[in-house]
């Protein structure tokens, strides 16, 4: 059985060698060269693709990341009281500081959103002297 595989492989190799040894010239079909050159010229004349505006997308990506991070903090802080008390010890703030710290977070978020909207409007309206 093994001898049959070897004979078949040898015959296949001999056929391939005979095909490769033939000296026939390869001639493309009529019009092939012209169509290829026409396509190459079309590609050379075509405008470059528009690049993705990463500079404009980064603020949005950062804002979305911040929203998800804030949601995760709120979820673990208020959504899962069992995990908070048993497995995830969160830093405990005195009651007198809890409300002012949360208010400061909201004020910081409002200031950041205001700054980002101002920068976006300046960028859309045209470049100025600041930032």
Rosetta blueprint (number, residue, H / E / L):
1 X L
2 X H
3 X H
4 X H
5 X H
6 X H
7 X H
8 X H
9 X H
10 X H
11 X H
12 X H
13 X H
14 X H
15 X H
16 X H
17 X H
18 X H
19 X H
20 X H
21 X H
22 X L
23 X L
24 X L
25 X L
26 X L
27 X L
28 X L
29 X L
30 X L
31 X L
32 X H
33 X H
34 X H
35 X H
36 X H
37 X H
38 X H
39 X H
40 X H
41 X H
42 X H
43 X H
44 X H
45 X H
46 X L
47 X L
48 X L
49 X L
50 X L
51 X L
52 X L
53 X L
54 X H
55 X H
56 X H
57 X H
58 X H
59 X H
60 X H
61 X H
62 X H
63 X H
64 X H
65 X H
66 X H
67 X H
68 X H
69 X H
70 X H
71 X H
72 X H
73 X H
74 X H
75 X H
76 X H
77 X H
78 X H
79 X H
80 X L
81 X H
82 X H
83 X H
84 X H
85 X H
86 X H
87 X L
88 X L
89 X L
90 X L
91 X L
92 X L
93 X L
94 X L
95 X H
96 X H
97 X H
98 X H
99 X H
100 X H
101 X H
102 X H
103 X H
104 X H
105 X H
106 X H
107 X H
108 X H
109 X H
110 X H
111 X H
112 X H
113 X H
114 X H
115 X H
116 X H
117 X H
118 X H
119 X H
120 X H
121 X H
122 X H
123 X H
124 X H
125 X H
126 X L
127 X L
128 X L
129 X L
130 X L
131 X L
